[in-house]
Amino acid sequence: MFTRTGEPIPLSLYDALPVEDPRLAEGRQGPASPDELERIQQEILGTGGLPVLGGDLHDGYLTVTVVYDDGSVQTRMDAEYGADVVVVLSALRPPA
C-alpha cells in the first residue's frame, strides 16, 4: 500500500542525468571503418549470444546497448574485436 505524501509529479517532467561515455565525445573518432563496424554489428546481432537491446554506428565505434554489463561484456568485446571498437552501454546500472 502507498500513501500519497504530496502532489504527484508527472514522469515526463523527471529527466535523469544522462551517463555519457567519454569515447563517444563529439569530434572523437573511433578506430574502425564503417564496413568493419557493419560486419561486427551483424555478427553480434545475428548470434543471439548477448541480450542486445540495440546497436548503432557512431564515428568509428559500434555502440551496443545490453540489459546489464558488469564490465565482463565490454572485456569480451575488447578481446574479440579490439579495444575501443565496440562500446558497450548498460541499460541498467548499479545504484550510486
C-alpha positions in Angstrom: 0.0 0.0 0.0 1.2 3.5 -0.8 0.3 6.7 1.0 0.5 9.9 -1.1 2.5 12.5 0.7 2.3 15.3 -1.8 1.1 16.3 -5.3 2.1 13.8 -7.9 4.8 14.9 -10.4 4.3 13.7 -14.0 7.1 11.3 -15.0 7.6 13.4 -18.2 9.0 16.2 -16.0 11.6 13.9 -14.5 14.8 13.8 -16.5 17.6 11.7 -15.1 21.1 12.9 -15.8 22.5 11.0 -18.8 25.6 8.9 -18.4 27.9 9.9 -21.2 30.7 7.6 -22.4 33.9 9.7 -22.9 34.8 7.6 -26.0 31.7 9.0 -27.7 32.5 12.6 -27.2 31.9 14.9 -30.1 34.8 15.1 -32.5 36.4 11.9 -31.3 36.9 9.3 -34.0 36.9 5.5 -33.4 39.5 3.2 -34.9 37.2 1.1 -37.2 35.9 1.6 -40.7 32.2 1.7 -41.4 32.4 -1.6 -43.3 34.2 -3.3 -40.4 31.6 -1.9 -37.9 28.7 -3.2 -40.1 30.3 -6.6 -40.2 30.8 -6.7 -36.4 27.2 -5.4 -35.8 25.7 -8.2 -38.0 27.9 -10.7 -36.2 26.8 -9.5 -32.7 23.2 -9.1 -33.5 23.0 -12.3 -35.5 24.5 -14.7 -32.9 21.9 -14.1 -30.2 24.6 -14.7 -27.7 24.2 -11.4 -26.0 20.9 -9.8 -24.7 21.4 -6.9 -27.0 18.8 -4.1 -26.9 20.2 -2.2 -29.9 23.3 -1.2 -31.7 24.4 1.9 -33.7 27.4 3.0 -35.7 29.0 6.2 -34.3 32.1 7.9 -35.7 34.3 4.8 -35.9 32.7 3.0 -33.0 29.9 0.4 -32.7 27.7 1.2 -29.7 25.8 -1.8 -28.3 23.3 -1.5 -25.6 22.8 -4.5 -23.4 20.5 -5.1 -20.5 23.3 -5.1 -17.9 27.1 -5.1 -18.1 29.2 -5.6 -15.0 32.3 -5.0 -17.2 32.5 -8.5 -18.5 30.7 -7.9 -21.7 33.0 -4.9 -22.5 36.0 -7.1 -21.7 34.7 -9.8 -24.1 34.1 -7.3 -26.9 37.6 -5.8 -26.5 39.1 -9.3 -26.6 37.1 -10.3 -29.7 37.2 -7.0 -31.8 40.0 -4.9 -30.3 39.9 -2.2 -27.7 37.6 0.8 -28.3 35.9 -0.7 -31.3 32.7 -1.8 -29.6 31.4 0.4 -26.8 29.1 -1.5 -24.5 26.4 0.6 -22.9 24.4 -0.9 -20.0 20.7 -0.1 -19.7 20.8 -1.0 -16.0 23.4 0.5 -13.7 24.2 -0.3 -10.1 22.8 2.2 -7.6 25.0 5.2 -6.9 
